[in-house]
Amino acid sequence: LQPAIAYEPVLAVVFYLFK
């Protein structure tokens, strides 16, 4: 299992929203 795949795109969205 690679949970990283689940949170990497989420982090990308978070960084985009907070940028």
Summary of the structure (lengths in Angstrom):
residues: 19
radius of gyration: 9.0
end to end distance: 30.2
largest distance: 30.2
contacts: 28
relative contact order: 0.18
helix: 79%
strand: 0%
